[in-house]
C-alpha cells in the first residue's frame, strides 16, 4: 500500500484539500489531481524549466518538489497569472506582442519564472533577463522574443 498524506494548498487563489501519495511530484498533482494542465512536464529532472510554478511567489520546478512539501503553501500556475476576467498580465501581453512564443511548450515555465524575476528586479538589463531565463529551455524562439517581451513588460509595469 502506498504511503499517503493529507495536504491543503491554495492554487491560483482557490483552496484545495487532497490525499496524495508521498512520492507524487507537485507537477503531477497540479496536472492530474487538480487539472492545471498548463503546467508542462518536460524533462522531469529540473533541467528544462517547463514545469516552473510559483510557490509563495518564488519560482520552483514542480517536478522536483513533492506535493506534500507544498502543504500549507500558495501556488500560482500559468492559469493564475491572468486576471479573473481573463485580462492578460503585462508579461503575458508582452509575450503576445513580441512573439515570445512559438510552440508554447516552454511558455508556462518562462512566464512564471519571469513573473518572479520581474517582481524582484523591476528594471532589468537584457543580460539580467537572459540570466533569469537561462534555466528554461526553449527550442523554438531563439530567446530574443522572450527577452524583448520581458523588457517590454518591465517597462509597462514600471510606468504603471
VENFENFEN-V570699 format. One line per field, one symbol per residue. ss: DSSP state (H for helix, E for strand, L for the rest). psi: psi as a letter, one per 40 degrees, with the letter a starting at -180 (. if undefined). burial: + if it has 16 or more other C-alpha atoms within 10 Angstrom, else -. Layout:
ss: ???
psi: ???
burial: ???
This chain:
ss: LLLEEEEEEEELLEEEEEEEELLLEHHHHHHHHLLLLLLLLLLLLLLLLLLEEEELLEEEELLLLEHHHHLLLEEELHHHLLLLLLLLLHHHHHHHHLLLLLLLLLHHHHHHHHHHHHHHLLLLLHHHHHHHLLLLLLLLLLLHHHHHHHHHHHHHHHHL
psi: hihiihihihhfehhiiihiieehiddddddddeegedhhhcdfeeddedehihhfehhhheeehiddeeheihhhiddediideehiiddddddddefeicdededdddddddddddddgegiidddddddeeehhheddeeddddddddddddddde.
burial: ------++++++-----+-++---+++++++----+++++++-+-+-++++++++-++++++++++++-++--+++++++++------+++++++--+-++---++++++++++++++---+++----++-++-++++----+-++++++++++--+---
